[in-house]
Amino acid sequence: MNKRDKLKFERALLAEKQRILKQGRVTDEVMDAACPDVTGDLSTHRTHAADQGTENYRREMASRFKTIETDTLREIEDALKRITDGTYGICVSCGGPVPKARLEVVPHARLCMKCLKKHS
């Protein structure tokens, strides 16, 4: 992979990182709304089972989104390190090349398609 391609993928990774960080703020707001602080005010306490179920669902979804965001940010940081150390675009499993077409879709991809299928 040439220097120009690496720069292009680095920019894509940084843009994706910024998008996720911005989106993460929204997820935090949803999580805060789904998990109100306990203040002792009974007006925020829902007693109906359906209301409690909805609140639990929102809390669970916000938690899942946060986990996905955190994992993706970690993968992006790892990809940026691979760019720096010269191993970006090389499958971490078999050592073969990760096709540019795959990196254009998933710039933080660590595995080639063959290894991805093998590990799935």
N, C-alpha and C positions, 0 to 999 in steps of 0.2 A: 504494500500500500504506500502510495507516494505521500509526500508532505502536504500537498494540496487536499487530498482526500481526508487525511487525518485532521486537518484544520476544519474542513467542512463537518466532519462527524463531531469534533469537539464543540463546535458552535451549536450543532443540533442537540447535543447532550446538555449543554449549559442552558439552552432555551427550554428544554423539557424540564430541567431542574427548577428553573424559575416558575414555569407553569404549575408544577406540582406544589411548590412552596406557596404560591398564591392561592391555589385551590385548597391547600391544607388549612389556610386561615378560614375558609368557608366551612370546611369540615369541622374545625374547632368550634365555630359558631353553632353548627347543627348539634354537635355533641353537648355544648353548654345548654342549648335549648332543650335537649332531650333529657338532660341530667340536671335539673334545677337544684341549687343548693338547698339544703334543709335549713330553714330559718325558723321553724316552729309555726309558721303561718299556715293554718289549715285550709285557707282558700286555694292553695296550690295543690293540695292533696286530693287525688282522685280516688274515689272509692269504687267506681264501677270497674268490673273486671275487664271489659273491652277497652276502657281508657288505659288501664294498667298494661294490657297487652300491647296496645299501640305504642305506648311509651317504651316498653321493653324492646319492641321491634326497632324503633328509631335508635335507641341506644346501641343495640347490637349492630345495626347497619353502619352507624357512625364509627363504631369500633373497628369493623371490618375495613371500611374505607381508610381509616388511619393506618391500619396495619399494611395495607397495600401501598399506600403512599410512602411509608417508612421503608418498606422492602425495595420499592422502586428507586427511591433516593439513594439507598445503599448500593444498588446495582449501578446507578449512574456514577456515583463516586468511584466505584471499582473500575468502571470503564474509563473514566478520566485518568486514573492511575495507570491503566494499561496503555493509554496513549502516551503518557509521560515516559514509561519504561520501555516502550517500543513493542509491546506484545498485543496491542489492540488489533483486532481482526484475525487473531489466531485462536482457534478453539482450545479452551482450557482442558478439555478431556483428551482429544487425540492429537493436538498440535497442528492440525491441518488448518487451511484458511476458512474463515467464516465469509461466505459470499457477500459482496458489497450490496447486492439486492436485499439480503436479509438485514444487514446493518442499516440500510435506509429505512426499513420498516421498524426495526427494533435496534436503535443505535447502541443500546447497552447489552446486546446479545453476547453471551459468553461461549455458546456452543454452536457448532455447525449443525445443519439440519439432521444429518445422520446420527450424531451424538444426541441431539435433542430427542429424536424418536426413540433412541436406545434408552435414555434416562426417563422417559415418560411412562 
